[in-house]
Amino acid sequence: MAQQATPVRTARLGRALGPEPTAVSGVVLLLPGGDEVSSRRPSPMMAAASVRALGRRLTRAGREQSLAAHVVHYRYRGWNGSEAHLARDAAWAAEETVRRYGDVPVCLAGVGMGGRAALRAAGHDAVNSVLALAPWLPDEDVAAPPEPVKQLAGRQVLIVHGTNDARSDPELSFRLAARAKKANREVCRFEVHADGHGLSQYRDEVLALSEDFVMGALFGRAFSRPVQDALAAPPPLGLRMPLAAGFGRSLRR
């Protein structure tokens, strides 16, 4: 009896969140979190849950601009060392976006390990911006090359991290942002005081900041004053910008 071939795993895009525009003019690819090492296939429902609130917020905000938002469903739950599976799937998703929608700007928006994937896959030609929420980054090792940043050149980048994140060290995202800022002035980073990995204590503020950044990066809306200041400020000021309580309730544009 012939042995059955193992099916090849493929990444896929979830259905567009909300009503899909007839003529899409910008796309957000939502990259859920993951594990450092795992060959298991992620649960689609659990993956979508980690980015659903962000996706809903951005979909509502970008409805008039014909924004499409898709969750990226990975082949594997893990990053898996040099395989960098999540980053490869993010790059595939950007290419699939071009195939579906043509030449439209793409924002990679990731949480946790998905934040690392967003930063790593930013070199795709369609990507014009990156939003990384509490990105998981590997510990620095003098024997290993540092996490790359050259792919961020020419992109607008926002990193948001809680100062009490016990799962992904906020100092590592600061150091990456500092290296990226040397070659790309369009990098900023906000710190959420006393918040943890899930950024749940200031959830509304984080979502408002994310909306402000993504709508500005994809559609040219004027950034709020705090984002403008963070992008313009030299390191370390623009990379340790505090996210104010109540951000989003009275934005000055």
C-alpha positions in Angstrom: 0.0 0.0 0.0 1.4 3.4 -1.0 2.3 5.7 1.9 0.2 8.8 1.9 2.1 12.0 1.4 2.1 14.5 4.3 0.1 17.5 3.3 2.1 20.7 2.8 1.2 23.4 5.3 0.3 26.8 3.9 -0.3 30.1 5.5 -3.6 31.9 4.7 -5.4 35.1 5.1 -8.6 35.2 7.2 -11.7 36.8 5.8 -11.7 40.5 5.8 -12.9 41.9 9.1 -16.2 43.7 8.7 -17.6 44.5 5.2 -14.9 44.3 2.6 -14.6 47.5 0.6 -15.3 47.2 -3.2 -12.1 49.1 -4.0 -9.5 48.6 -1.3 -7.0 51.5 -0.9 -5.0 50.2 2.1 -4.5 46.9 4.0 -3.6 46.0 7.6 -2.2 42.5 8.1 -2.8 41.4 11.7 -0.1 39.1 13.0 -1.1 37.2 16.2 1.4 36.1 18.9 3.1 32.8 18.9 5.7 30.7 20.6 9.5 30.7 20.4 9.6 27.1 19.4 6.6 25.0 18.3 5.8 22.8 15.3 2.1 22.7 16.1 -0.5 24.4 13.9 -2.0 27.5 15.6 -5.7 27.5 16.6 -7.4 29.9 14.1 -9.9 31.1 16.8 -7.3 31.7 19.5 -5.0 33.5 17.0 -7.8 35.8 15.8 -8.8 36.5 19.4 -5.4 38.1 20.2 -5.8 40.7 17.5 -9.6 41.0 17.1 -10.0 44.2 19.2 -7.2 45.9 17.2 -8.7 44.7 13.9 -12.2 45.9 14.8 -10.9 49.3 15.8 -8.9 49.8 12.7 -11.6 48.5 10.4 -14.1 51.1 11.8 -11.6 53.9 11.6 -10.6 53.1 8.0 -14.1 52.4 6.6 -14.3 55.7 4.7 -10.8 55.2 3.3 -11.6 51.6 2.1 -9.3 49.8 4.5 -9.2 46.0 4.5 -7.9 44.1 7.5 -7.0 40.4 7.5 -5.7 38.1 10.2 -2.7 36.1 9.1 -3.0 32.4 9.9 0.4 30.9 10.3 1.6 27.5 9.3 3.2 26.9 12.7 2.7 28.3 16.2 6.5 28.8 16.7 9.1 31.1 15.3 11.5 28.2 15.2 15.0 29.7 15.2 16.5 30.4 11.8 13.4 29.1 10.1 11.6 32.3 11.2 8.3 30.8 10.2 6.1 33.6 11.4 8.1 36.2 9.5 8.1 34.1 6.4 4.3 33.8 6.7 4.0 37.6 7.2 6.0 38.2 4.0 3.9 35.7 2.1 0.8 37.6 3.3 2.1 40.8 2.0 2.7 39.2 -1.4 -0.8 37.7 -1.3 -2.1 41.2 -0.6 -0.5 42.5 -3.7 -2.0 39.6 -5.7 -5.5 40.4 -4.4 -5.6 44.1 -4.2 -2.8 45.4 -6.4 -0.5 48.3 -5.5 -1.9 49.4 -2.2 0.1 50.3 1.0 0.3 47.6 3.7 0.8 48.0 7.4 2.0 44.9 9.3 0.5 45.0 12.8 1.7 42.4 15.2 1.4 41.5 18.9 4.1 39.6 20.9 5.9 37.2 18.6 3.7 38.6 15.8 5.3 42.0 16.6 8.7 40.4 15.9 7.3 39.0 12.6 6.0 42.4 11.6 9.4 44.0 12.2 11.3 41.3 10.4 9.0 41.1 7.3 8.9 44.9 6.8 11.3 44.7 3.9 8.5 43.6 1.5 8.0 46.3 -1.2 4.3 46.7 -0.4 4.9 47.4 3.3 5.0 51.1 4.2 4.5 50.8 8.0 4.9 48.6 11.0 3.0 48.5 14.3 4.6 46.2 16.9 2.7 45.9 20.2 4.8 44.3 23.0 7.1 42.6 20.5 8.9 39.5 21.7 12.6 39.8 20.8 15.4 37.3 21.6 17.9 38.0 24.3 21.1 39.7 22.9 23.9 37.2 22.4 27.4 38.4 21.5 27.9 35.1 19.6 24.9 35.7 17.4 24.0 38.5 15.0 21.6 41.1 16.4 18.0 41.3 15.3 18.1 43.0 11.9 16.8 46.5 11.3 17.9 47.4 7.8 14.5 46.2 6.4 12.8 49.0 8.4 14.4 51.7 6.3 11.8 53.8 4.5 9.0 52.5 6.7 7.1 54.3 9.4 7.5 52.3 12.6 5.7 52.4 15.9 6.6 50.1 18.8 4.4 50.1 22.0 5.6 48.3 25.1 4.5 48.0 28.7 7.2 48.8 31.2 6.2 45.8 33.4 6.2 43.2 30.6 7.5 40.0 32.2 7.2 38.0 29.0 9.0 40.2 26.4 11.7 42.5 27.8 10.8 46.1 27.0 14.5 47.0 27.1 15.1 44.8 24.1 12.5 46.7 22.0 14.1 50.0 23.1 17.5 48.8 21.9 16.2 47.6 18.6 14.3 50.9 18.1 17.5 52.8 18.9 19.5 50.9 16.2 16.7 51.4 13.7 16.4 55.1 14.4 20.0 55.6 13.3 19.1 54.7 9.8 15.5 55.7 9.7 14.1 58.8 11.5 10.5 57.6 11.0 10.8 55.3 14.1 9.1 55.9 17.4 8.3 54.0 20.5 5.8 54.5 23.3 6.1 53.1 26.9 2.9 52.2 28.8 3.8 52.8 32.4 3.2 49.8 34.7 1.4 47.8 32.1 2.2 44.1 31.3 2.5 42.0 28.2 -1.2 42.1 27.2 -1.3 46.0 27.5 -4.7 45.5 29.1 -4.5 48.2 31.8 -4.5 50.9 29.2 -6.2 49.0 26.4 -8.3 52.0 25.1 -5.2 54.2 25.0 -3.2 51.6 23.1 -6.0 51.1 20.6 -6.4 54.8 20.1 -2.6 55.2 19.6 -2.6 52.3 17.1 -5.5 53.8 15.2 -3.8 57.2 15.1 -0.6 55.7 13.7 -2.1 53.3 11.2 -4.5 55.8 9.7 -1.7 58.3 9.3 0.8 55.9 7.8 -1.7 54.3 5.3 -3.8 57.3 4.4 -1.8 60.4 5.2 -4.0 61.6 8.1 -2.2 64.0 10.3 -0.6 62.2 13.3 -1.6 63.4 16.7 0.8 65.7 18.4 2.3 63.0 20.7 3.1 60.8 17.7 4.5 63.8 15.8 6.7 64.7 18.8 7.9 61.1 19.2 8.9 60.8 15.5 10.7 64.2 15.6 12.5 63.8 19.0 16.1 62.4 19.0 16.8 59.3 20.9 16.2 58.4 23.6 13.2 60.8 24.0 11.2 59.6 21.0 11.8 56.0 21.9 10.7 56.3 25.6 7.6 58.4 24.9 5.1 57.9 27.8 1.6 57.0 26.7 -0.6 59.3 28.6 -3.7 58.1 30.4 -6.8 59.2 28.5 -4.9 59.3 25.1 -7.5 59.4 22.3 -10.2 61.2 24.2 -9.0 64.7 23.2 -6.5 64.4 20.4 -5.0 67.6 19.1 -4.3 67.3 15.5 
